[in-house]
Amino acid sequence: MASRSLSRLALVAAGTLLASLLGSSATAQPADTPVFWRVPATAAQAAALTNAGFDVEEGDAGSVYVVGGKAVAAQLQGLGYRPSFYDTVYKELPAQANSLAADTFYGGYRTVTAHEAHLTSVAAAHPDLATKLAIGQSWKKQQGQGGHDIQAICLTKKQTGDCTLSTTSKKPKFFLMAQIHARELSTGELAWRWIDYLADGYATDATAKSILDTTEVWVVPISNPDGVDIVASGGNSPKLQRKNANNTRGGCSGTNIGIDLNRNSTFKWGGDSNSPCAETYQGASAGSEPEVKALETLARSIFPDQRGTGNNDPAPTSAKGTMITLHSYGNDIIIPWGFTQATSPNDAQYRKLGAKYAASNGYLVGTNEETVGYDTSGTTDDFTYGELGVASVTFEVGGSSGTCGGFLPRYTCVDSTFWPKNKGALITAAKAAAAPYQQ
């Protein structure tokens, strides 16, 4: 998440002015512990703060939340703003947090290495159900700097032709992706639990069996592995890396490096920040990042093109396929479009499908303007719907404050709150894959 509004010219002008006032200090990491500051601000002011390198997040009416320490609050005060404490970023850890198993951090969250091992073990334990694939490479791996393969798993009761990169396979498909914004920790854990529910539950759970007998379920649990490595390197004080690890643009430092992968997709790219140190930096060109190339290639390889090229061309009622991209925070189900305030040509159908998801998790269903309050260009859900006609939405998991709120909720919240709320919604998405626009 990050606030954005105004015309492109207004954004650039406001960001340039504020950046000149701050010099390079807005892109430096604060030495003190970050918190959420509530900052009364207009849409224009929020956009200027974002472009200047402040970490600006969705707030309440007439305000935004800015992430940073006391130095950031002082910078805001120096610019005439009135920041006040809203909530902590880091939540209190249980006493056993320092004696956790290897490949975990911050109370139990799993590292990229742990997620990779998990996919390998699931595929080995359930060869009749699970197929693991490498769909591309992270930026660091592409540069020969370590990094990772982008890994996916396909789950179904295998028959000939299943879980292949084919747009003509018989079964409908549900695609779940998580942690494209690295610091949104709960999302990868939800993907982990969804994988285990289906694979381990096939033998005993009638719903899991029904899904895998009829549907291909594709999951990318860690869409931004280099970014997650940076987050996890902070241990019990995770680093607040949102973007990928591409450090070739703008002389940024700390967690300001990188490209926002959820602003880099090729569909309607170009309406977000051109400031390399901004959290919503969209990259130098559409689809420039290898992680985005991998995700888009996978989507094009498993879903046929079911929609026309015009903004107002609806996906037909016969279109198949569902997609959910997991983010945090906000307790929202965001339906297209993201790049414009106009509703999509399938708006009524989306609201019906969203209501079925919300029956499980209780989230608010609406467009960007109705939920987070700002437009977003170059996003993955706009891409899978806009180019391919797949019924695609964003879940914003968790509230904005408290133990189970923000980017870094306490690990126990995954099992106490997030998984119980969202399990049913994911089941609904899988069951709807055969005819999502007929719900």
N, C-alpha and C positions, 0 to 999 in steps of 0.2 A: 504494500500500500504506500501511497504518497500523494499528497494533494496536487492537483493541477487544474488550471482553468485559464481563462482569458484567451485572446488570439495569440498566434505565434509571435507576432511583432511585440505585443505587450509583454509576453513572457521574457523574450530576449532582452528587451530594454530594461525591464525591472530587475532581472537577474544580473545584468551587467552593472547596473548602478549599485546594487547591494554588494556584489563581489568587489567592486572598487573601494567601497567603504571598509570592507573587512580585510582586504588584502588576501593572504593565503590562510589566515587563521581559521576560517570556517571549515576548511577541509582537514585540519589537523585533529587527531583524536584527543579528547579531553583526558587529562591525567587523573581526574577523579571519577568516581563511580557514576555511570549514566543513570538517569531516571527519565520519566515522562514529565515534561513541563507543559502545563496548559497555557496557551498563548492566545489571547483575543486577537483575531486577525481577519481581515477581509479575504476574499478569494484572490485578489491581486497581491496582497501581502504574502499570503501562503505560497503563491507561485514564485514570488521573488525570493522568499526564503529557501524554497526547494532548489531553485536554480543556482543559488549562491553556495550550496553545499550543506545546508542544514538538513538534518534527518527529520522531515516533516511527515506526520502521520495523521490519519483521520481523527477528527475531534468531534466535539459536540457543536451545537448551533452557535455560530459566531466565533468559533475558536478552532485551533488545531493543537495537536500534541507534538512537541519537539523533543527528540531524544538527545540527551547529552548530560554532561556533568555541570558543576557550578561554573566552569569557564564558559560554557555555552550560554547559560543563563545570564552571565555578565555581558556577553556579547549582545544578546537580545536586549538587555536593559540599555546598553549603550546606543542601540539603534532606536530606542524609544518604545520598545515593547514592554509588556508587563507579565513576565512569566511567573507562574505559581506552581508549586508541586502538585502533581496529579497522582502518580503512582510509581512504585518501584519497577524497574526492568527485571532485576534478578530477584527470584523468590527464595524464601528461606528453604534451605536444604535439610533433609532428614539427617539424623546423627550418623547413619551408616554410609553417607555419601562418599566418604574417603576410602571405603573398603569395598568398592564395587568391582565387578568382574572387568577383565581387560576389554578394550574396545567399547567402553561406555564412558559417558561424561555427564556432568550436571545432574546427578541423581539417578541416572539409568538410561539416558538417551543413547542410542547406538551410533557408532561412527560409520563412515562409508565402508570401511573394511568389514565391519560386522554385517552391514546390509548385503554386501557382496557375498559373504560366506553364507548368509541366510538363503539367498536365492540358489546358491549351489546346493545346499543341503536339501531344500525343498524339491528341487529337480531330481536329486539322487534318490530321495525317499519316495517320490511319487512319479516314477517314469511314465505311468499311464495317464497322468493328469497334467504334468508341468513340463514346460520347455523354456529354458533360459537362453536369451539372445543378447549379444552385444550389438547395439544399434548405432554406435558412433563413439566419438572420443571427446573428452573434456578439453578445454583450452590448454591446460598445462601438458596433457599427454600429447596433444598435437604439436606442441612446441618442444617436446623432448625434455620436459622439466618434471617428470613424474606423472602425476595426474591419474586418470582412471578412464576405463571404458564406461560409456553410458549403458547401463544394463536394464533389460526388461525381462519380464516373465509372462508367459501365456499359460493360462489355466483353463483346461476343459477336459472332459472325458474323451480321449483322443480317438478319432476315426481318421480314415484316409483324407489327407488334405487339410486337417486341422492344424492350427498354430503355425501355419506357413505364412510368408509375406505375400498374401494374395488378397485381392479385392473381390474375388469371385467365390471364395469359400462359402459353404452352405450356412454356417451358423452366424447369427448376428453377433456383434462385438460391443463390449463395454470397455472403455479405456480410462484408467485411473492414473493420474500422475501427481507426484508430490514433491515438495521441497525444491521447487524451481527458485524460490527465494530462500536462501540457505538458512537464515536465522529463524525461520518459521518452523520450530522444532517439532511440534506435535504432528505435523502432516506426514512426515516419513514414518512415524510410529503407527499412525492409522493405516498406512499402506501395508506395513508389516503385519498388523493384526488381520487385515482383510485377506491377505495371502494365506495366512495360517488358518483362518476360519474356513476358507474354501478347500484347501488342500487336506488339512487334518480332519475337517468335518465331513468330507464326502462320504465316508463309510458309515457315519452315524447320524448326520443331520439331513433331514429330508429336503430342506430348502437349499442347502449347499449342493446336494446331489442334483436337485432339479436344475439349478443354475448351470452346473458344469456339464450336465447331459445335453443341454440345449444351446449353450452360449459360450463364446470365447471371451475370457476376461483377460485383458492385457493391463499390466501394471508396470509403471516406471517409478519405483519408490524414492529414488534420489535423482532428480533431474539436473542438479547443479552440484556434482560431487566435489569439485575444487572449492567451491564456496563453503560447503559443509565441512571440509577439512579445516578451513580457516576458522569457522565457528568453533569446532571441536577442539582446536588447538588452545583455546582459552580454558579448557577443563571445567572447573566448577564456576568459572566466570566466563561463559561463552562469548566469543567475539561477535559483534553485531554485523557480520557480513551478510549483505542481502544479495549482491551481484555475483558474477563469476569472477575469476582470478586474472582476467586480462588486464595487465598493468601497462599497456603500451600507449595509453591516451591520457593527456592532460596533466601529467606530473602529480597525480593524486597519491595519497599515502594512507596507511592504515586500512580501515574498512571502507574507505571511499573509493578504492580501486574497483575496476570492473565495469561490465555492461549489464544492465538490467535485462535478464533473459526474457522477462515477461513484458518487455517493450520492444523486443527485437524481432518478433515474428514478421513474416513477409506480407501478411494481410493487413492493409491499412496502416503500414508502418509510417512513422515520420511526424506524429503529432505530439510527441513528448519532448523531454529535455535534450538539448544539444550540449549541455555542460557536463564534461566527462566526470567530474567529481560529485555530481548530483546522484541521489539514490535512484532516480528514474532515468538515468542516461540511457538513451535508446541505441547507442552504437553509431558507427560511421555510416552504415548502410543496412538495409533490410536483410535479415537473416545472416548477418555477418559472423555470428558466433557458432562454433561447432556443436555446442549443446542444442541450439535451436535447430540447426540443420538436421541433427539426429532425430529430434522429436517430430519435426515436420516430415522427414523421410519415412519414419515409422507410420505416421498417420496416413500419408498418401499410399503406403504399401498395404494397409489393411482395410481402408475405407474407400469405396468408389466415390467419384465425384457425382453428387446427387443434387446439386443446386446450380442455378444460373449465376452469371457474373455480376448482375446488377444488385445494388443495395436492397432493392425492393422485390427481388426474386425469392419467393419462399421455397424452402425445402418441401418437396411433395409429401403428402400424408403417408405415402408408401416408403419414405426414406427410413433406413435402418441405422442403428448405431447411437450409443450414448457416450458422453465423455464428461468427467469431472476432474477439475484441477483443484487441488487442495491448497489453501492459503490460510494465513491467520493475520489478523484477528477481526472480529466484528459480529459473529453469529448471523451471517448473511448467506443467502443463496442468490448469486448475481447472474442474471440472464442477459443475453445480448440485447442491444449492442453495447460495446464498451467504447468504441471510437467516436460515437456521436450520441447526442441526447435523443435522437430519434429511436423509436422502438423498432424491433426487427419485424420482418413480414410474418414470422411465426410467433408473434408475441402472445396471442391468446393461448396457443398450445403450450408455450413455455411456462406460462403461469399455472396451467393445470398440472403440468409435470412437476414444476417447482412446489406446488402445494402438496403433492404426494411425498416429495422429499421432506418438506417441512413438517409433515405429520409425524415424522420420526424425530427430527432434531429440533423442531421449534424455531428455526431460523426465519428471518425476514426475507421474503421473496421480492425481488425487484431488479430494475436496471441499475447501472452505476449511479445515475442521478438519484434514484430512489433509495439507495443503500449507502454507499460510501461517499457519494456527493461529488464525484469528479469523473471526467472522461479518462479513458486509457486507450492508447493506440498500440498496435503491434503485439497483442496478447495472444496466448495460445488458444483460448476458448473462442475468441473471434475468428482465429484462423481455422480451427476444425469445423466450426459452423459456417463461416463465411465462404470458405473455399470448397468444403466437402459436404456440407449439409448435415453434419452430425449434430445431434441435439446436445449442446455443450454448455456447461455452467461452471461457475466458480463457487466453491464453498469457502467462506471465511470462518475458520474454526475458533471458537472461544470468544470471550468478552474482551473488553479493552482494559480491564483492571482486575485486581484481586489475585489470589493465589493461582487461579486457573485462567488468568487473563494475560494479554500481551503476547509478545513473540516467544517468551521464555517461561511458559507456565511450569509449575512444579510437575515433575515426571509422573507422580501418582495421579494427576488429573487425566492422563490418557486413559487409564482403566476405570477411574471413578466416574468420569464425565464424558470425555470426547468419544470414546469407542461406544459406550452404551447409547449415546445420542445418535451417532452416525452410522452404526451398523445397519440399522433398518433402511436408512436412506441409500446406502450403497447396494443393499439387496434390491431395493426398488429400481435403482438405475440399471442393474444387471437384468432384471426381469423386463424392463421397458425397452431393452435394446432392439427387440424385434420390431417394435412399432412405437417409437417414442412420441410421435406426433398424433397418435390416436389414443392417448391416455384419457 
